[in-house]
Amino acid sequence: MRQRKLGQDLEVSALGLGCMGMSFFYGQPQDTAEMTKLLRAAVDRGVNFFDTAEVYGPFTNEELVGQALAPVRDQVVIATKFGIKHGEDGPTPTSGVDSRPEQIRRATEASLKRPRRFVSPTPCSR
């Protein structure tokens, strides 16, 4: 698999896997066991870049990706996004945006904790 350099020293596969549809947007959330197989198959084929977001679920997609990739955590890069306002049940696309510094800190800390139940994430500051 070809690699791409992001920043100064982060290399990821030229093909990444967007994980939104696994638990959000396209109907009911998909079967966790099946999605775990899919994520691991992607790693077996050389994909090491996975995209998620706190709004997917909300929150459940980051947990799914973190749990599924825990055994190969040292081989993958998990990217997440934030900036959606939170309502009572978490962020929803129709809530609008919120990129205030305090929201950025809250979202970043929470996103690092969700997969941490399964893996030890290393924040990327590049």
Disulfide bonds with the S-S distance in Angstrom:
none
